[in-house]
Amino acid sequence: MTNIGIIHPEPGYWEKAQELCKKYGTLLIIDETHTICQGPGGYTRAYNLKPDMFVIGKPIASGVPAAAYGWTEFVSDKILNMTDKNTIDCSGIGGTLAGNTLSLAAIRATLSSIFTQETYNKTIRLAERFTKGVQDVIDKKKLPWSITQLGNRAEYWFCPKRPKNGGEAASASDADLDRYMHLYALNRGILMTPFHNMALIAPTTTEADIDYHTKVFSDAVDELFLVSAL
């Protein structure tokens, strides 16, 4: 779960979920648009998941509008058997999935230059450095906060324990504190995601960038509690 923040499932969750899907004939559909940050094969490959359908959005084209999807032969047969071939739209109307030249060029560049194991090795290592830096500040200043990581993405929370579900994540949100942390970083040249307090490490990010964020994060906390004490 990532729309409300990075929330890792409990151990054994996916094994049980896949077992139940198979038992009751439910299709397992996985959207890797956010979780492709886990590696070249996304969360699906990293955790050996077996979805019936798979989708991914614009990350596959580095932000250019594009998407891809696929399904198993079993699902394909079901779709074909239910499709009236006389009503298939062959008019060439464009759209996100229309395969225009710009989108295809962006996908090719992303798959060949960014979605590589070499790039992920670098960005995940930097995400680990980011996570450690923030955690060290949290520990040193005894903050009731936490941080979690998913591949080359990391996010800090305003709660002592990482949320286990959407309800806990929503309860941990603090709009005023969010705005403060975002603006403090932005005024010092660091652009966090416009939602949550999440960093997605780019291939061009350096160790110096990560360490600078750690300093800015620490300074933000110092000023926050200095003002609160007045």
C-alpha positions as CSV (number, residue, x, y, z in Angstrom):
1,M,0.0,0.0,0.0
2,T,1.5,3.3,-1.0
3,N,-1.3,5.8,-1.8
4,I,-1.5,6.7,1.9
5,G,2.1,6.1,2.5
6,I,4.5,3.1,2.5
7,I,2.8,0.3,4.4
8,H,4.4,-3.1,4.4
9,P,2.2,-6.2,4.8
10,E,2.6,-8.5,7.8
11,P,4.8,-11.6,7.2
12,G,2.8,-14.3,5.4
13,Y,0.2,-11.8,4.1
14,W,0.9,-12.4,0.4
15,E,1.2,-16.2,0.8
16,K,-2.3,-16.3,2.4
17,A,-3.8,-13.7,0.0
18,Q,-2.7,-15.7,-3.1
19,E,-3.9,-18.9,-1.5
20,L,-7.4,-17.4,-0.9
21,C,-7.5,-16.0,-4.4
22,K,-6.8,-19.4,-5.9
23,K,-9.3,-21.1,-3.5
24,Y,-12.2,-18.9,-4.3
25,G,-11.4,-18.2,-8.0
26,T,-10.6,-14.5,-7.4
27,L,-8.3,-12.7,-9.8
28,L,-5.2,-11.2,-8.3
29,I,-4.4,-7.8,-9.9
30,I,-1.2,-6.0,-9.1
31,D,-0.5,-2.4,-9.9
32,E,3.2,-1.7,-9.9
33,T,3.0,2.0,-10.6
34,H,4.3,2.9,-7.2
35,T,6.1,-0.3,-6.2
36,I,8.3,-0.6,-9.2
37,C,10.7,1.2,-6.9
38,Q,11.5,-2.2,-5.4
39,G,13.6,-3.3,-8.4
40,P,13.5,-4.0,-12.2
41,G,10.7,-6.6,-11.6
42,G,8.9,-4.5,-9.0
43,Y,7.3,-5.9,-5.9
44,T,6.0,-8.8,-8.0
45,R,9.4,-10.2,-8.7
46,A,11.0,-9.3,-5.3
47,Y,8.3,-11.3,-3.4
48,N,7.7,-14.0,-6.0
49,L,4.0,-13.0,-6.5
50,K,1.9,-14.7,-9.2
51,P,-0.7,-12.2,-10.3
52,D,-3.4,-12.9,-12.9
53,M,-3.2,-9.4,-14.2
54,F,-0.5,-6.8,-14.0
55,V,-0.5,-3.1,-14.7
56,I,2.0,-0.3,-14.5
57,G,1.6,3.5,-15.2
58,K,3.9,6.4,-16.1
59,P,7.1,5.3,-14.2
60,I,7.7,2.9,-17.1
61,A,8.2,6.1,-19.3
62,S,9.9,8.2,-16.6
63,G,6.8,10.4,-16.2
64,V,5.6,10.6,-19.8
65,P,2.0,9.5,-20.0
66,A,2.2,5.8,-20.7
67,A,1.1,2.5,-19.3
68,A,1.4,-1.2,-19.9
69,Y,-0.7,-4.2,-18.8
70,G,-0.8,-7.9,-19.2
71,W,-2.5,-11.1,-18.0
72,T,-2.2,-14.8,-17.9
73,E,-3.3,-17.1,-20.7
74,F,-6.2,-18.2,-18.6
75,V,-7.5,-14.6,-18.3
76,S,-6.8,-14.0,-22.0
77,D,-8.9,-16.9,-23.0
78,K,-11.8,-15.6,-20.8
79,I,-11.6,-12.2,-22.3
80,L,-11.5,-13.5,-25.9
81,N,-14.5,-15.8,-25.3
82,M,-16.5,-12.8,-24.0
83,T,-15.5,-10.4,-26.8
84,D,-17.7,-9.6,-29.7
85,K,-15.1,-9.2,-32.4
86,N,-17.5,-7.1,-34.5
87,T,-17.7,-4.4,-31.9
88,I,-13.9,-4.0,-31.3
89,D,-12.9,-0.4,-31.8
90,C,-10.3,-0.3,-34.6
91,S,-10.8,3.4,-35.3
92,G,-7.4,4.5,-34.0
93,I,-8.6,6.8,-31.3
94,G,-5.6,7.8,-29.2
95,G,-5.2,7.5,-25.5
96,T,-2.7,6.7,-22.7
97,L,-2.3,3.2,-24.0
98,A,-2.3,4.1,-27.7
99,G,1.5,3.6,-28.1
100,N,2.3,7.0,-29.5
101,T,5.9,7.6,-30.6
102,L,6.9,9.8,-27.7
103,S,5.6,7.4,-25.1
104,L,7.3,4.4,-26.8
105,A,10.6,6.3,-27.0
106,A,10.4,7.2,-23.3
107,I,9.5,3.6,-22.4
108,R,12.5,2.3,-24.4
109,A,14.9,4.8,-22.7
110,T,13.5,4.0,-19.2
111,L,13.8,0.3,-19.6
112,S,17.3,0.4,-21.1
113,S,18.8,3.1,-18.9
114,I,16.9,3.4,-15.6
115,F,15.0,0.1,-14.9
116,T,18.3,-1.7,-14.7
117,Q,19.8,-3.7,-11.8
118,E,22.9,-1.4,-11.8
119,T,20.7,1.7,-11.4
120,Y,18.6,0.1,-8.7
121,N,21.7,-1.1,-6.8
122,K,22.8,2.5,-6.6
123,T,19.5,4.1,-5.8
124,I,18.5,1.5,-3.2
125,R,21.8,1.9,-1.5
126,L,21.2,5.7,-1.4
127,A,17.7,5.1,0.0
128,E,19.2,3.0,2.8
129,R,21.6,5.9,3.5
130,F,18.6,8.3,3.5
131,T,16.7,6.0,5.9
132,K,19.6,5.6,8.3
133,G,20.3,9.4,8.3
134,V,16.7,10.2,9.2
135,Q,16.5,7.3,11.8
136,D,19.7,8.6,13.4
137,V,18.2,12.0,13.9
138,I,15.0,10.5,15.2
139,D,16.9,8.4,17.7
140,K,19.3,11.2,18.7
141,K,16.5,13.7,19.4
142,K,14.1,11.1,20.8
143,L,11.3,12.0,18.4
144,P,8.1,10.1,18.4
145,W,8.5,9.5,14.7
146,S,9.5,6.7,12.4
147,I,10.7,6.0,8.9
148,T,10.1,3.2,6.4
149,Q,11.7,2.2,3.1
150,L,10.6,0.3,0.0
151,G,13.3,-0.2,-2.5
152,N,14.6,3.2,-3.6
153,R,11.8,5.0,-1.9
154,A,11.7,6.1,1.8
155,E,9.2,8.0,3.9
156,Y,9.1,9.3,7.5
157,W,6.0,9.3,9.7
158,F,4.9,11.4,12.6
159,C,4.2,8.4,14.8
160,P,6.5,6.2,16.9
161,K,5.6,2.9,15.1
162,R,5.2,2.3,11.4
163,P,1.5,2.2,10.4
164,K,0.2,-1.3,9.7
165,N,-2.9,-0.3,7.7
166,G,-4.5,2.7,6.1
167,G,-6.4,3.7,9.2
168,E,-3.3,4.0,11.3
169,A,-1.6,5.9,8.4
170,A,-4.4,8.4,8.2
171,S,-4.4,8.9,12.0
172,A,-0.6,9.6,11.9
173,S,-1.0,12.5,9.4
174,D,-0.5,16.1,10.5
175,A,-1.2,18.6,7.8
176,D,0.5,21.5,9.6
177,L,3.6,19.5,10.3
178,D,3.6,18.2,6.7
179,R,3.6,21.7,5.4
180,Y,6.3,22.8,7.7
181,M,8.7,20.0,6.8
182,H,8.0,20.4,3.1
183,L,8.5,24.2,3.1
184,Y,11.5,24.0,5.3
185,A,13.1,21.6,2.8
186,L,11.9,23.4,-0.3
187,N,13.4,26.7,0.9
188,R,16.7,24.9,1.2
189,G,16.6,23.4,-2.3
190,I,15.1,20.0,-1.5
191,L,11.8,19.0,-3.1
192,M,10.0,16.1,-1.4
193,T,7.0,14.5,-3.0
194,P,3.9,16.8,-2.8
195,F,2.2,14.2,-0.6
196,H,3.5,12.5,2.5
197,N,7.1,13.0,3.4
198,M,8.5,10.7,0.8
199,A,11.7,10.7,-1.1
200,L,12.1,8.7,-4.4
201,I,15.8,8.4,-5.1
202,A,16.8,9.3,-8.7
203,P,19.7,7.9,-10.6
204,T,21.4,11.3,-10.5
205,T,21.1,11.6,-6.7
206,T,24.5,11.5,-4.9
207,E,25.6,10.7,-1.4
208,A,26.2,14.4,-0.8
209,D,22.6,15.0,-1.7
210,I,21.5,12.5,0.9
211,D,23.7,13.8,3.6
212,Y,22.5,17.4,2.9
213,H,18.9,16.2,3.4
214,T,19.9,14.6,6.7
215,K,21.3,18.0,7.8
216,V,18.3,19.9,6.7
217,F,16.0,17.4,8.3
218,S,17.9,17.7,11.6
219,D,17.9,21.5,11.4
220,A,14.1,21.5,10.7
221,V,13.5,19.5,13.8
222,D,15.7,21.7,15.9
223,E,13.9,24.9,14.8
224,L,10.5,23.2,15.2
225,F,11.1,22.3,18.9
226,L,12.9,25.6,19.6
227,V,9.7,27.5,18.5
228,S,7.5,25.1,20.4
229,A,9.5,25.7,23.5
230,L,9.0,29.5,23.4
